[in-house]
Amino acid sequence: MVQIQKVHGSGNSFFLLDQTILKQPLTQTQLIDLAKDLTRNVLGGADGLLVVSPSTHPGALGKMQVINADGSIASMCGNGLRTVARYLADKFHEDQFLVETANADLQVKKEPDWAPDVHCMSVEISPVSFERTTLPFDNLDCEQLINAEVTDFAPDLKFSAIAVPNPHLISFVDQNILDSDLLKNLGTKLNSPNPYFPEGVNVNFAKIIDERHLFVQTFERGVGFTNACGTGMSATSLAFALNYPEYDAFNKLLTITNPGGFVQTRVHNDEQQYWMELIGNATITHILDLELPNYQKIKVQETSEDAAYQKFIK
Ligand SMILES: N[C@@H](CCC[C@H](N)C(=O)O)C(=O)O
């Protein structure tokens, strides 16, 4: 029997498996099959599987791999990284360290609890790129898409494309657009075979509530609608700071509400290198005991943390 966790950050839910506790680590094919199976069939499903494995990088307590619900691999996951950071912080009794991710070793830090049983972590979101070849995108007649109209996506809206390093498309919209089917239709179109984003893209619609407060709804690549997307809210915070200079948002604490709760972000611009802090809950909802890879028997124990989180966000 091995123990895995069900976790969430802002209601963006995952199963978390530590490969180091297995006698024999699962192969990549077994991990992808497990991700699809757990996220479809267990405890109401989830948005993905987070796999923790050992890291040989100096200062890194572990390595995180992100597998989306459809089995595709993502280079980063902001909400997921907070839960992996919490897992490693609890396991190694450390408050501040690095976590190896696909493209970078990222700083993570324990933050004061937001409320009793509402544990909180902050994580670094980087590296940032606007380049066509990095995202990648095509057929948009530009090398960087920053606050520009793309009539084939939606007339009258402006879009920015930012990799953090997973790819995001961002548009600032009004409530009528949020209430419409546009995000669903655009997200579906750009995550099916399409001439613009050959590897798909996470699509974020944001509404400005005030100069320090945004609402963000995301249609995620490999998932669909999600309660929250940490990299999406971080990329949107950067787009906000760049596209709305009148709000003077660099280095300021921003609150980003989403359908699952809220997070805080801070956008940094150190020597023309952008990076974001993403601060928010890292909640363990269930502990599962099961046999891998083909679990027959499964024992589930619910924690009190989600009730505490729900009470807090209300
Ligand atoms: N929910 C995540 C992002 C997960 C990966 C994404 N679906 C992708 O394929 O890039 C987050 O919190 O950042």
The ligand as an ORCA input file, in Angstrom:
! r2SCAN-3c Opt
* xyz 0 1
  N      -3.527     24.621    -13.200
  C      -2.177     24.903    -13.432
  C      -1.680     24.778    -14.845
  C      -1.677     23.320    -15.294
  C      -1.031     23.103    -16.627
  C      -1.822     23.616    -17.780
  N      -3.062     22.932    -17.972
  C      -0.960     23.473    -19.060
  O      -1.122     22.500    -19.814
  O      -0.117     24.353    -19.284
  C      -1.693     26.141    -12.693
  O      -2.163     26.337    -11.560
  O      -0.794     26.843    -13.157
*
